[in-house]
C-alpha cells in the first residue's frame, strides 16, 4: 500500500488531510466501508468515476459516486436521454431538510475562518464571513430554484455532514496542489480520506480552452467500448503503481490513449 512518508506541501490536499489526522490506513478499513467520490456537475467526470471504481476495486470495497444536478463547475447541458449510471446518486439527496444558506455560511466560517465562497446566487458570490446578517435568508432548495448553486466549500460541508451521519463511508482525496478546502473537515472524529492520485482524461484538441477541462461524459460514452476499456486498463495500472510506492500523483490520459 501507499508509502505514508511521501513528502507533500502542507497546503496540498494530501498535506491538509494528513495534518488534520484524517488520512486512512488502508489496512485498517472495515469490509463494510463504502468508498465515495463525485463530480460537482450534473453528469459524472469519467476520470473521477474511473478513479472511484478502480480505487474501490483495489481495496476490495463497494463504492458510490455523486453528481450535483444543480452544479455549474463546468458549462454543460444534460442531454434529454441522459440516465444516471449505476451506483451514482445526487448530492441534493443528502442536503438536510430546510437547511438555510445562513446556517451553512455560519458553520463554514466557524470551521475555515476565511471568506470562502459558499454559493453562487445570480451574479453574486455568497461568502462565509462574520457578517452573517448580509447572507440572504434562503434555503438551499430555494437557491437551486432561483438558478444558483453551491461552491466548493458548500459541497464539502454537505459531505462532512453526510460522513458524520454515516459512519461506514470514506472519501477519496485526490492529489491537488491547493487543498485548503479540506480544512472544512477539521474536528471530524475519525479518519475519513484515502489518498489517491488525481485523474484526468484529456479531451480532443480545442475542447479544453482553459487547459484543465476533462473529457465530457457524452463524449466519453460515445467512444468505442475498446477505447473505454483501454482507458480503464491504463488508469488501473497507474493506480496499482501508486499503491505500491506513492507515485504518480497525477494521471493524465492524453487524447489517443487507446493507440498505446
Secondary structure, DSSP 8 states (H G I E B T S, - for coil): ---TT----TTSHHHHHHHTT-B--GGG--TT-EEEEE-SSSS--HHHHHHHHHHHHHHT-EEEEEE-TT--SS-----TT----TTEEEGGGGS-TT-BHHHHHHHHHHHH-S--EEEEETTEEEE--S-GGGS---BHHHHHHTT-EE-HHHHHHHHHHHHHH-TTEEEEEE--S--GGGGGGTT-SS--EEEE-EEEEB-STTS-TTS--B--HHHHHHS-HHHHHHHHHHHHHHHHHHHHHS--SEEEE-TTGGG-
